[in-house]
Amino acid sequence: MPTPSSTTTTGGGIAAGVFAAGIAAMALVAAPIFTSHEGERLTPYRDVVGVLTVCSGETRNVQNRTYTKAECAAMTQKIMYDFGTEVYNANPSIVNYPNQWAAHTIFAANVGAGQYRRSTVLRLDLAGDHRGACRYMRNYTYAGGKVFQGLVNRRTGTNDKVGEYELCLADAVERDLGSI
């Protein structure tokens, strides 16, 4: 399992333990939502902007072969841990808010870690505007210069699927109100 960067864990073992427990809770929330929007394809395909993709959205080191369901499940968990770690390293206070962390992780996995680190979503959250950060996720609906309904659905949700915005608000409202 990945660990947070040394620059964010000056507390040693306690911080690492909090991170490990938090990322496990976050991944339990995030993985099914992520997969519900991505679907699962065992053979590689080109996504809407031409990136080779497999399983539930893996784009890193994809080989042109058929994958098993077990391999896809492991890839989804790796996506959650890798991008969850990126989110944590950029925003360590999110560790106590598994729903918001899950939403940011799904978002980061979709837009990329670099884009997440440069995003207004992160900037707003770090500034303490947690609901504003959640709302801003809804602006990321473009791929290749066009709006895609799948990205709109991923961000806002549908009648039968929770979106990043809704998931994010589950913690952000109480955080902004200072209740938790």
C-alpha positions as CSV (number, residue, x, y, z in Angstrom):
1,M,0.0,0.0,0.0
2,P,1.4,3.5,-0.8
3,T,2.2,5.8,2.0
4,P,1.9,9.6,2.2
5,S,5.0,11.5,1.3
6,S,7.6,12.2,4.0
7,T,6.8,15.9,3.8
8,T,3.3,15.3,5.1
9,T,4.0,12.7,7.9
10,T,6.1,14.5,10.5
11,G,4.1,12.6,13.1
12,G,5.7,9.3,12.2
13,G,3.8,6.1,13.0
14,I,0.6,7.8,14.2
15,A,0.2,9.8,11.0
16,A,0.9,6.7,8.9
17,G,-1.7,4.8,10.9
18,V,-4.3,7.5,10.4
19,F,-3.5,7.6,6.7
20,A,-3.7,3.8,6.4
21,A,-7.1,3.6,8.1
22,G,-8.4,6.7,6.2
23,I,-7.4,5.5,2.8
24,A,-8.9,2.1,3.4
25,A,-12.2,3.7,4.4
26,M,-12.0,6.1,1.5
27,A,-11.4,3.3,-1.0
28,L,-14.4,1.4,0.3
29,V,-16.6,4.4,-0.6
30,A,-14.9,5.4,-3.8
31,A,-14.3,2.2,-5.7
32,P,-17.9,1.2,-6.3
33,I,-18.8,4.7,-7.3
34,F,-15.8,5.0,-9.6
35,T,-16.6,1.7,-11.2
36,S,-20.3,2.5,-11.6
37,H,-19.4,5.5,-13.8
38,E,-16.5,3.9,-15.7
39,G,-18.0,0.5,-16.2
40,E,-15.6,-2.5,-16.7
41,R,-14.1,-3.6,-20.0
42,L,-11.7,-6.5,-20.0
43,T,-10.1,-5.6,-23.3
44,P,-8.3,-2.3,-24.0
45,Y,-10.2,0.4,-25.8
46,R,-9.6,4.1,-26.7
47,D,-11.5,6.5,-24.5
48,V,-13.2,9.7,-25.9
49,V,-9.8,11.5,-26.3
50,G,-8.0,8.4,-27.7
51,V,-6.2,7.2,-24.6
52,L,-5.8,3.4,-24.3
53,T,-7.9,2.3,-21.4
54,V,-8.9,-0.9,-19.7
55,C,-11.0,-2.3,-16.9
56,S,-12.6,0.6,-15.0
57,G,-10.6,3.4,-16.4
58,E,-6.9,2.4,-16.0
59,T,-4.8,4.2,-18.5
60,R,-1.3,3.5,-17.0
61,N,0.8,0.8,-18.6
62,V,-2.1,-0.8,-20.5
63,Q,-1.1,-3.8,-22.5
64,N,-3.0,-4.9,-25.6
65,R,-4.4,-8.1,-24.1
66,T,-7.5,-9.4,-22.3
67,Y,-7.6,-8.8,-18.6
68,T,-9.4,-10.9,-15.9
69,K,-12.0,-9.6,-13.6
70,A,-9.5,-10.2,-10.7
71,E,-6.9,-8.1,-12.5
72,C,-9.5,-5.3,-13.1
73,A,-10.5,-5.3,-9.4
74,A,-6.9,-5.1,-8.4
75,M,-6.3,-2.2,-10.8
76,T,-9.3,-0.3,-9.5
77,Q,-8.0,-0.7,-5.9
78,K,-4.6,0.5,-7.1
79,I,-6.2,3.6,-8.8
80,M,-8.0,4.4,-5.5
81,Y,-4.8,4.0,-3.4
82,D,-2.5,5.8,-5.9
83,F,-4.8,8.8,-6.5
84,G,-6.0,8.8,-2.9
85,T,-2.4,9.2,-1.9
86,E,-1.9,12.0,-4.4
87,V,-5.0,13.8,-2.9
88,Y,-3.8,13.3,0.6
89,N,-0.3,14.6,-0.1
90,A,-1.9,17.7,-1.7
91,N,-4.5,18.1,1.0
92,P,-3.7,16.2,4.3
93,S,-6.7,17.5,6.3
94,I,-9.0,15.5,4.0
95,V,-7.9,12.3,5.8
96,N,-10.8,12.8,8.3
97,Y,-13.5,13.1,5.7
98,P,-13.8,9.8,3.8
99,N,-16.7,10.9,1.5
100,Q,-15.0,14.1,0.5
101,W,-11.7,12.3,0.1
102,A,-13.4,9.7,-2.1
103,A,-14.9,12.4,-4.3
104,H,-11.6,14.1,-4.7
105,T,-9.9,10.8,-5.4
106,I,-12.4,9.9,-8.1
107,F,-12.0,13.4,-9.6
108,A,-8.2,13.2,-9.5
109,A,-8.2,9.7,-11.1
110,N,-10.3,11.1,-13.9
111,V,-8.5,14.4,-14.6
112,G,-5.0,13.3,-13.6
113,A,-2.9,14.0,-10.5
114,G,-1.2,17.0,-12.1
115,Q,-4.4,18.6,-13.1
116,Y,-5.8,17.9,-9.6
117,R,-2.8,19.6,-8.0
118,R,-3.4,22.7,-10.2
119,S,-7.2,22.7,-9.9
120,T,-9.5,25.2,-8.5
121,V,-11.2,22.3,-6.7
122,L,-8.1,21.8,-4.6
123,R,-7.4,25.5,-4.1
124,L,-10.9,26.1,-2.8
125,D,-10.8,23.1,-0.5
126,L,-7.4,24.2,0.9
127,A,-8.9,27.7,1.5
128,G,-11.7,26.2,3.6
129,D,-14.5,26.6,1.0
130,H,-15.3,22.9,1.0
131,R,-18.8,23.2,-0.6
132,G,-17.3,25.6,-3.2
133,A,-14.7,22.9,-4.0
134,C,-17.4,20.3,-4.5
135,R,-19.5,22.7,-6.6
136,Y,-16.4,23.5,-8.8
137,M,-16.0,19.8,-9.7
138,R,-19.1,20.2,-11.9
139,N,-17.1,22.5,-14.2
140,Y,-14.9,19.6,-15.4
141,T,-17.2,18.2,-18.1
142,Y,-15.0,18.7,-21.1
143,A,-12.7,16.2,-22.9
144,G,-11.0,17.1,-26.2
145,G,-12.8,20.5,-26.1
146,K,-16.3,19.0,-26.0
147,V,-18.8,18.5,-23.2
148,F,-19.4,14.8,-22.6
149,Q,-22.6,13.6,-20.9
150,G,-20.6,10.8,-19.2
151,L,-18.5,13.5,-17.5
152,V,-21.6,15.5,-16.6
153,N,-23.1,12.4,-15.0
154,R,-19.9,11.5,-13.2
155,R,-19.7,15.0,-11.7
156,T,-23.3,15.6,-10.8
157,G,-24.8,12.1,-10.5
158,T,-27.9,10.6,-12.0
159,N,-31.1,9.2,-10.7
160,D,-29.4,5.9,-10.0
161,K,-25.7,6.8,-9.5
162,V,-24.0,9.1,-7.0
163,G,-21.8,11.8,-8.6
164,E,-18.6,13.3,-7.2
165,Y,-20.4,16.5,-6.3
166,E,-23.1,14.7,-4.2
167,L,-20.5,12.5,-2.5
168,C,-18.2,15.5,-1.8
169,L,-21.1,17.4,-0.2
170,A,-21.7,14.6,2.3
171,D,-18.8,15.8,4.3
172,A,-18.3,19.3,3.0
173,V,-21.5,20.8,4.3
174,E,-20.8,19.8,7.9
175,R,-17.1,20.8,7.5
176,D,-18.0,24.3,6.3
177,L,-20.5,24.6,9.2
178,G,-17.9,23.4,11.7
179,S,-20.0,20.6,12.9
180,I,-17.3,18.0,12.5
